[in-house]
């Protein structure tokens, strides 16, 4: 069932919602029969067999004072700020360009008076060691106004460390979350955005819990 659910999510993500997945057993072996409308066998085979490019990114704001900004990662990085570019570690970076620090990739976004907008890639598909599906760490709960889903993920040490370094630069809100969300992409397409609990700020946790809300149990 977990394999079928995973395949359904991937097929649905690419807009092929008229699809049918059915378990088939032959000579003691289990198979999955897949039928889709408006597609060829070769297109379906390519879609299922290809590995998606998963990325988790955090967009956040760095304050600027007197033309300087500070980014604390594995060490304190001093950033010189110009009108439409920055200089960090002797490298000039313009708006829309990427740069790397301490093994993390950043993109320089819109520059406003008094602030820099950066987006950091904290982990990718290779950093996902395990997605836990046991009832203790993966569940859907009924709420008064909908459903709450949650599951746990084991991250690589490198992904956990990048997450810790980046979140250490983000302030907390009054409601117990950081001011910046974590945003998930698959093959460059936005798939979800979630708040980050303030208790995770600056912590290199290799096992994290991800939760969210949905209106229906099917969506959850």
Backbone bond lengths (Angstrom), bond angles and torsions (degrees), N, CA, C in turn:
res aa  C-N    CA-C-N  psi(-1)  N-CA   C-N-CA  omega(-1)  CA-C   N-CA-C  phi
1 X - - - 1.467 - - 1.528 111.84 -
2 X 1.345 116.87 -38.21 1.466 119.81 179.33 1.527 111.06 -63.72
3 X 1.356 116.58 -38.30 1.462 120.05 179.36 1.523 110.06 -65.50
4 X 1.334 116.42 -43.41 1.463 120.20 179.04 1.525 110.83 -63.39
5 X 1.337 117.68 -42.44 1.461 120.90 179.18 1.523 111.02 -61.48
6 X 1.342 116.72 -40.65 1.465 120.78 179.28 1.522 111.13 -64.60
7 X 1.342 116.63 -44.62 1.461 120.45 178.63 1.524 111.37 -64.03
8 X 1.326 117.49 -40.84 1.460 120.97 178.64 1.524 111.09 -61.00
9 X 1.339 116.70 -43.34 1.463 120.55 -179.66 1.520 110.81 -62.71
10 X 1.333 116.32 -40.65 1.460 119.08 -178.38 1.522 111.60 -70.03
11 X 1.345 116.98 -43.92 1.453 120.37 178.61 1.525 110.44 -63.40
12 X 1.343 116.91 -44.15 1.464 120.86 -179.72 1.513 111.88 -63.94
13 X 1.342 116.87 -34.60 1.466 120.84 -179.96 1.525 110.66 -59.65
14 X 1.337 117.56 -34.29 1.455 120.64 -178.69 1.527 112.34 -92.20
15 X 1.350 116.20 14.39 1.452 119.92 172.20 1.514 115.48 85.37
16 X 1.327 118.80 5.33 1.463 121.58 -179.70 1.521 109.14 -93.46
17 X 1.326 116.53 72.31 1.462 120.80 -173.13 1.526 112.60 -82.28
18 X 1.337 119.10 -19.19 1.457 121.07 176.92 1.519 109.33 -84.54
19 X 1.317 115.89 67.67 1.459 121.28 -177.02 1.522 109.79 -131.11
20 X 1.326 115.46 150.65 1.459 122.31 -179.22 1.519 108.94 -128.49
21 X 1.335 116.45 128.79 1.460 122.69 177.04 1.526 108.03 -117.14
22 X 1.333 116.12 128.57 1.458 119.19 -176.57 1.525 109.87 -140.20
23 X 1.331 117.94 129.42 1.471 119.64 176.11 1.523 110.77 -71.77
24 X 1.319 116.63 137.02 1.464 123.12 179.49 1.524 108.06 -130.08
25 X 1.335 116.70 134.57 1.462 121.59 -179.17 1.526 109.45 -117.74
26 X 1.337 115.05 130.76 1.460 120.32 -178.56 1.522 108.87 -143.86
27 X 1.320 115.46 123.64 1.458 122.99 179.31 1.525 111.39 52.67
28 X 1.331 115.15 43.54 1.456 120.63 175.87 1.520 115.02 78.55
29 X 1.321 117.80 4.19 1.462 121.31 -179.80 1.528 109.76 -113.49
30 X 1.333 115.42 146.61 1.457 121.03 -179.62 1.520 111.90 -98.91
31 X 1.323 116.36 136.48 1.456 123.01 177.58 1.535 108.52 -132.19
32 X 1.328 115.56 165.98 1.464 120.65 176.04 1.518 108.35 -122.54
33 X 1.322 115.79 121.36 1.460 121.72 177.16 1.528 108.65 -91.73
34 X 1.318 116.02 127.77 1.464 121.44 -177.05 1.520 109.09 -120.25
35 X 1.322 116.05 129.03 1.468 121.65 176.87 1.518 108.36 -127.71
36 X 1.340 116.20 133.37 1.453 120.46 177.03 1.524 109.15 -132.77
37 X 1.318 115.59 154.80 1.464 121.01 177.66 1.524 109.30 -98.49
38 X 1.311 115.81 133.96 1.461 120.12 174.30 1.506 114.85 79.69
39 X 1.320 118.83 24.10 1.458 121.67 178.99 1.516 110.70 -139.78
40 X 1.317 116.41 159.05 1.456 120.93 178.94 1.522 110.39 -97.58
41 X 1.315 116.02 165.41 1.459 121.85 178.19 1.524 110.74 -60.29
42 X 1.353 115.82 -40.73 1.469 119.97 -178.59 1.531 111.19 -66.67
43 X 1.351 117.68 -39.34 1.466 121.03 179.13 1.520 111.00 -65.52
44 X 1.324 116.68 -42.22 1.466 120.86 179.44 1.519 110.53 -65.57
45 X 1.320 117.55 -43.18 1.466 122.18 -179.98 1.528 110.62 -61.48
46 X 1.337 115.97 -42.90 1.463 119.98 -179.87 1.516 111.31 -65.51
47 X 1.347 116.84 -40.15 1.464 121.40 -177.92 1.520 111.34 -66.55
48 X 1.325 117.75 -42.47 1.459 121.57 -176.83 1.520 111.53 -73.91
49 X 1.341 117.15 -39.33 1.460 120.52 -174.60 1.518 113.10 -80.21
50 X 1.333 117.83 -25.69 1.462 119.45 -177.68 1.519 110.65 -72.55
51 X 1.308 116.10 143.81 1.465 121.58 180.00 1.520 109.92 -89.41
52 X 1.320 116.10 125.67 1.454 120.24 180.00 1.525 111.44 -72.59
53 X 1.318 115.98 152.16 1.462 121.67 178.33 1.524 108.77 -96.56
54 X 1.338 116.33 100.65 1.459 121.64 -178.53 1.514 109.94 -94.32
55 X 1.342 116.62 136.74 1.457 121.97 177.79 1.527 109.87 -140.49
56 X 1.308 115.50 141.12 1.468 121.76 173.36 1.522 107.41 -116.54
57 X 1.333 116.67 123.71 1.461 121.33 -175.81 1.522 110.65 -126.92
58 X 1.321 114.39 151.93 1.460 120.59 177.09 1.527 108.81 -124.54
59 X 1.343 118.31 113.96 1.463 120.81 173.86 1.532 109.07 -87.81
60 X 1.320 116.50 129.41 1.458 118.85 -177.45 1.524 110.79 -147.08
61 X 1.315 115.29 166.80 1.468 122.23 -175.32 1.523 109.50 -111.05
62 X 1.325 115.70 134.89 1.468 122.19 175.68 1.526 108.03 -112.67
63 X 1.325 118.68 122.87 1.470 120.09 -179.32 1.526 111.89 -68.44
64 X 1.331 114.96 147.58 1.464 122.47 179.55 1.520 108.57 -119.38
65 X 1.324 116.34 134.64 1.463 121.83 177.52 1.520 109.49 -138.55
66 X 1.316 116.78 125.45 1.478 122.27 179.09 1.524 111.86 53.95
67 X 1.331 115.38 40.79 1.463 119.72 176.33 1.516 115.18 74.34
68 X 1.331 117.98 13.95 1.470 121.16 179.87 1.527 109.47 -130.01
69 X 1.326 114.70 147.82 1.460 121.42 174.17 1.526 108.26 -133.20
70 X 1.318 115.59 160.22 1.462 121.15 -175.93 1.521 109.09 -130.27
71 X 1.329 115.25 129.91 1.456 121.13 178.69 1.529 108.14 -125.93
72 X 1.319 115.61 118.16 1.458 120.93 -176.66 1.527 109.72 -99.77
73 X 1.343 116.21 111.20 1.460 122.08 176.95 1.523 108.18 -122.14
74 X 1.327 116.85 -116.86 1.463 118.75 173.87 1.519 111.07 -71.51
75 X 1.343 115.53 -18.30 1.461 123.07 173.57 1.515 107.55 -153.13
76 X 1.305 116.67 178.21 1.459 122.36 -179.19 1.529 109.33 -85.77
77 X 1.348 117.15 113.93 1.461 121.30 -179.89 1.526 109.47 -99.41
78 X 1.322 116.03 127.47 1.459 122.48 177.37 1.525 108.67 -93.18
79 X 1.328 116.89 129.10 1.463 121.97 -176.96 1.515 109.05 -118.16
80 X 1.337 115.60 125.01 1.458 121.40 174.83 1.529 108.06 -89.65
81 X 1.323 116.52 128.09 1.465 121.42 -172.44 1.525 110.52 -111.16
82 X 1.351 116.32 124.17 1.455 122.28 175.52 1.515 110.50 -103.39
83 X 1.336 116.58 -160.49 1.457 120.23 -178.71 1.530 112.57 -73.26
84 X 1.305 116.99 -41.10 1.469 120.47 -177.51 1.529 112.04 -137.80
85 X 1.325 116.21 18.76 1.457 119.89 179.97 1.518 109.45 -156.08
86 X 1.331 115.32 167.52 1.457 121.71 176.26 1.525 108.75 -131.05
87 X 1.312 114.85 162.24 1.470 120.72 173.80 1.514 108.07 -126.11
88 X 1.326 115.71 122.79 1.453 121.24 -179.69 1.524 108.60 -139.30
89 X 1.320 116.31 129.53 1.469 121.53 -177.33 1.528 111.23 53.41
90 X 1.332 116.08 41.58 1.466 123.95 178.32 1.523 113.76 66.30
91 X 1.329 117.77 15.67 1.463 121.74 177.37 1.522 109.94 -113.26
92 X 1.347 115.70 130.59 1.460 121.18 177.65 1.534 109.02 -87.52
93 X 1.331 116.15 130.84 1.462 121.94 -177.79 1.524 108.62 -128.53
94 X 1.330 116.48 125.07 1.460 121.88 177.80 1.527 110.21 -96.02
95 X 1.332 115.76 165.48 1.459 121.05 179.01 1.527 109.85 -57.14
96 X 1.329 116.52 131.77 1.451 121.86 -179.51 1.508 114.24 92.28
97 X 1.331 116.75 -11.47 1.465 120.19 -179.86 1.530 110.50 -91.68
98 X 1.327 115.13 160.49 1.459 121.34 -178.68 1.525 110.72 -108.90
99 X 1.323 114.86 157.99 1.455 121.61 175.10 1.518 108.07 -152.78
100 X 1.322 115.66 161.94 1.463 120.71 -177.05 1.520 110.45 -122.35
101 X 1.324 115.00 138.66 1.458 122.18 174.48 1.519 108.75 -140.22
102 X 1.298 117.52 131.48 1.465 122.76 175.25 1.532 112.05 54.19
103 X 1.333 116.90 35.31 1.454 120.58 178.25 1.509 114.90 80.17
104 X 1.329 117.76 5.15 1.465 122.01 178.91 1.524 109.69 -111.64
105 X 1.328 116.50 141.61 1.459 122.17 179.73 1.527 110.12 -96.94
106 X 1.332 115.58 133.79 1.462 122.34 -179.65 1.523 109.35 -125.14
107 X 1.337 115.63 152.30 1.463 122.24 171.77 1.519 107.42 -124.01
108 X 1.331 115.89 131.93 1.462 121.09 178.41 1.520 108.90 -83.19
109 X 1.330 116.14 118.93 1.454 121.30 179.12 1.516 111.97 -96.88
110 X 1.306 115.87 -153.18 1.458 121.68 -176.19 1.526 110.99 -60.44
111 X 1.321 115.41 137.10 1.456 121.28 177.93 1.530 109.06 -104.88
112 X 1.312 115.33 124.60 1.459 121.69 179.36 1.518 109.27 -121.14
113 X 1.320 117.66 160.60 1.473 119.30 177.41 1.525 111.12 -56.30
114 X 1.317 115.93 122.10 1.456 120.54 176.14 1.517 115.57 85.60
115 X 1.361 119.39 3.18 1.458 118.96 -179.47 1.522 112.46 -157.23
116 X 1.325 113.94 150.50 1.462 122.87 171.10 1.516 108.45 -111.39
117 X 1.327 116.59 140.79 1.455 121.46 174.41 1.528 108.65 -106.58
118 X 1.306 115.40 113.93 1.459 121.38 -179.78 1.526 109.71 -116.94
119 X 1.331 115.65 149.98 1.457 121.66 172.19 1.520 107.76 -124.66
120 X 1.321 116.24 123.56 1.457 121.62 -177.29 1.521 110.26 -110.37
121 X 1.320 116.50 134.05 1.461 120.87 171.39 1.531 107.25 -86.09
122 X 1.327 116.81 113.38 1.460 119.82 -175.17 1.528 112.74 -92.58
123 X 1.333 116.89 -33.80 1.465 118.25 171.79 1.524 110.68 -159.73
124 X 1.339 114.14 158.60 1.462 122.00 179.10 1.512 110.52 -123.64
125 X 1.325 115.99 -169.56 1.459 120.53 -177.38 1.509 113.59 -58.88
126 X 1.325 117.02 -34.99 1.468 120.56 -179.20 1.530 112.28 -68.44
127 X 1.323 116.59 -18.02 1.467 120.25 -179.72 1.530 112.56 -87.68
128 X 1.332 117.44 -9.29 1.463 120.93 178.30 1.529 108.12 -85.47
129 X 1.315 116.60 103.21 1.461 121.18 -178.37 1.525 110.71 -78.44
130 X 1.329 116.41 -47.79 1.464 121.93 -178.31 1.526 110.03 -150.62
131 X 1.326 116.01 141.46 1.458 121.84 168.02 1.524 106.72 -107.85
132 X 1.320 116.82 115.83 1.464 121.33 -175.89 1.531 110.23 -79.90
133 X 1.329 115.99 128.87 1.453 121.57 -178.93 1.521 112.90 -117.14
134 X 1.326 117.55 9.40 1.458 120.50 178.89 1.527 109.86 -72.96
135 X 1.339 117.81 154.96 1.473 121.18 -175.77 1.528 114.22 -60.42
136 X 1.335 117.52 -25.42 1.462 119.68 -179.71 1.526 111.66 -71.64
137 X 1.340 116.87 -27.75 1.458 119.80 -175.14 1.528 113.64 -122.11
138 X 1.313 117.60 0.81 1.462 121.33 179.47 1.524 108.24 -141.52
139 X 1.335 116.65 118.68 1.466 118.70 -176.06 1.533 111.50 -159.53
140 X 1.332 114.24 162.60 1.455 122.69 172.07 1.521 107.12 -123.21
141 X 1.328 116.40 126.20 1.462 121.25 -176.50 1.520 110.20 -117.98
142 X 1.323 115.41 139.13 1.464 121.27 177.94 1.519 110.22 -80.66
143 X 1.337 116.69 129.34 1.456 122.45 176.22 1.524 109.08 -116.04
144 X 1.313 116.35 172.28 1.459 120.55 -179.04 1.526 112.28 -61.98
145 X 1.328 115.77 -38.18 1.460 120.00 -175.69 1.526 113.26 -113.17
146 X 1.329 118.17 21.69 1.456 120.31 179.58 1.517 112.11 153.85
147 X 1.325 114.72 -144.09 1.455 120.79 -177.48 1.528 110.02 -134.22
148 X 1.313 115.15 146.40 1.461 121.72 176.32 1.520 108.01 -115.38
149 X 1.338 116.11 126.54 1.465 120.68 177.40 1.526 109.61 -112.71
150 X 1.312 115.87 151.37 1.464 120.30 179.26 1.527 109.51 -155.48
151 X 1.327 114.86 150.13 1.465 120.66 174.33 1.520 108.02 -156.79
152 X 1.308 115.29 162.15 1.467 120.84 -178.08 1.526 109.86 -110.93
153 X 1.316 114.85 146.90 1.462 121.95 -179.19 1.519 109.09 -130.09
154 X 1.323 116.20 136.78 1.466 120.65 173.06 1.517 108.95 -97.82
155 X 1.332 116.33 123.60 1.458 122.69 -178.56 1.522 111.29 -101.07
156 X 1.317 114.84 158.22 1.460 119.59 171.48 1.524 109.54 -68.78
157 X 1.313 116.66 160.74 1.459 120.48 177.98 1.516 111.93 -60.96
158 X 1.338 116.39 -38.04 1.462 120.11 179.52 1.511 112.58 -66.21
159 X 1.347 116.85 -42.91 1.459 120.46 178.60 1.514 111.74 -64.57
160 X 1.348 116.49 -41.56 1.463 120.78 178.60 1.525 111.25 -63.16
161 X 1.339 116.65 -38.65 1.458 120.16 -179.21 1.519 111.78 -69.28
162 X 1.341 117.54 -40.59 1.472 120.24 177.21 1.518 110.82 -63.02
163 X 1.330 116.48 -41.70 1.461 120.60 177.20 1.528 110.53 -59.08
164 X 1.333 116.59 -43.74 1.462 120.80 -179.03 1.521 111.01 -64.31
165 X 1.326 116.84 -45.86 1.462 120.35 -178.38 1.531 111.31 -62.07
166 X 1.318 116.84 -45.57 1.463 120.12 -176.62 1.524 110.77 -67.76
167 X 1.338 117.63 -47.90 1.466 120.03 -177.53 1.519 112.42 -65.77
168 X 1.321 117.48 -20.47 1.458 120.58 177.81 1.528 112.04 -65.59
169 X 1.351 116.35 -16.57 1.462 121.71 179.86 1.531 113.03 -96.84
170 X 1.336 117.36 6.32 1.461 121.08 -173.79 1.525 110.01 -114.80
171 X 1.310 116.80 132.57 1.462 121.57 179.65 1.525 111.58 -76.76
172 X 1.322 115.10 159.27 1.464 121.75 177.64 1.522 110.83 -92.73
173 X 1.342 115.64 149.15 1.448 121.71 174.69 1.528 109.43 -92.33
174 X 1.313 115.59 172.97 1.469 120.45 -179.15 1.524 112.50 -70.85
175 X 1.350 117.70 -19.22 1.464 120.64 -173.89 1.522 113.60 -93.97
176 X 1.338 117.25 10.58 1.459 119.54 176.49 1.512 115.27 91.66
177 X 1.341 116.63 10.66 1.463 120.91 178.10 1.530 109.69 -122.44
178 X 1.341 115.84 160.95 1.460 119.95 175.23 1.530 109.47 -75.23
179 X 1.322 115.86 161.19 1.466 120.73 -178.18 1.525 112.45 -71.17
180 X 1.330 117.96 -16.21 1.462 121.43 -179.54 1.525 110.38 -116.46
181 X 1.330 117.92 144.15 1.461 121.21 177.91 1.526 110.50 -90.47
182 X 1.313 116.52 173.18 1.458 121.76 168.09 1.523 106.15 -107.42
183 X 1.329 116.41 131.67 1.462 122.12 -171.76 1.525 108.41 -117.35
184 X 1.345 116.12 133.07 1.454 121.33 -176.31 1.531 110.46 -107.03
185 X 1.332 115.23 136.59 1.459 122.02 179.12 1.529 109.87 -127.67
186 X 1.330 116.25 145.08 1.456 122.33 172.30 1.509 107.90 -128.35
187 X 1.330 115.41 119.19 1.467 121.75 -177.06 1.523 111.34 53.41
188 X 1.344 115.51 39.41 1.453 121.26 176.44 1.506 115.31 81.88
189 X 1.336 118.26 -2.19 1.454 122.39 -179.30 1.529 110.28 -102.47
190 X 1.339 116.26 134.15 1.458 121.16 177.94 1.526 110.06 -64.67
191 X 1.345 116.93 128.09 1.460 119.72 177.88 1.526 112.50 -115.70
192 X 1.326 118.46 -25.42 1.461 119.54 178.38 1.521 110.20 -171.18
193 X 1.333 115.60 162.59 1.460 123.00 177.36 1.520 107.59 -143.52
194 X 1.334 116.55 129.52 1.461 120.74 -175.61 1.522 110.68 -130.94
195 X 1.335 115.53 151.27 1.453 120.74 174.31 1.525 110.40 -72.75
196 X 1.327 115.75 154.57 1.470 122.26 177.80 1.520 108.25 -111.33
197 X 1.319 117.18 124.39 1.465 121.04 179.43 1.521 110.56 -63.66
198 X 1.317 116.17 139.23 1.464 120.77 -179.19 1.523 112.37 -60.55
199 X 1.331 117.04 -26.35 1.465 120.59 -179.41 1.522 112.27 -67.15
200 X 1.350 117.36 -15.75 1.462 120.76 179.67 1.527 112.42 -90.46
201 X 1.318 117.25 -6.13 1.467 120.32 -176.87 1.523 111.21 -58.23
202 X 1.344 115.55 124.88 1.459 121.82 175.23 1.511 115.19 71.38
203 X 1.341 117.94 11.46 1.462 120.53 -177.37 1.530 110.52 -106.80
204 X 1.327 116.14 132.30 1.467 122.08 178.59 1.523 109.19 -91.56
205 X 1.320 115.61 72.84 1.463 121.04 -178.93 1.524 109.35 -86.55
206 X 1.334 117.56 124.25 1.465 120.16 178.87 1.524 112.27 -84.82
207 X 1.328 117.95 -16.18 1.462 120.61 173.44 1.521 108.15 -122.26
208 X 1.322 115.91 116.54 1.461 120.44 -177.35 1.526 109.61 -123.62
209 X 1.322 115.32 151.36 1.461 121.94 176.89 1.520 108.67 -101.74
210 X 1.325 116.25 132.25 1.461 122.85 178.66 1.511 107.83 -115.92
211 X 1.320 117.22 130.86 1.458 120.66 -177.47 1.512 110.48 -141.44
212 X 1.319 115.04 159.91 1.453 120.51 179.35 1.516 109.94 -165.52
213 X 1.325 116.29 -179.37 1.442 121.10 -179.10 1.511 112.46 -124.12
214 X 1.340 116.34 150.41 1.469 122.61 178.25 1.520 108.79 -140.57
215 X 1.324 115.20 156.32 1.457 119.65 -179.47 1.529 112.01 -75.09
216 X 1.338 117.76 -33.70 1.454 121.26 -177.08 1.522 110.25 -125.88
217 X 1.323 115.87 161.78 1.467 120.19 178.21 1.512 111.64 -67.13
218 X 1.343 118.34 -32.31 1.459 121.70 178.49 1.516 110.91 -65.22
219 X 1.340 116.96 -43.07 1.460 120.52 177.55 1.519 110.72 -64.34
220 X 1.334 117.59 -39.81 1.464 121.85 179.05 1.517 110.68 -64.68
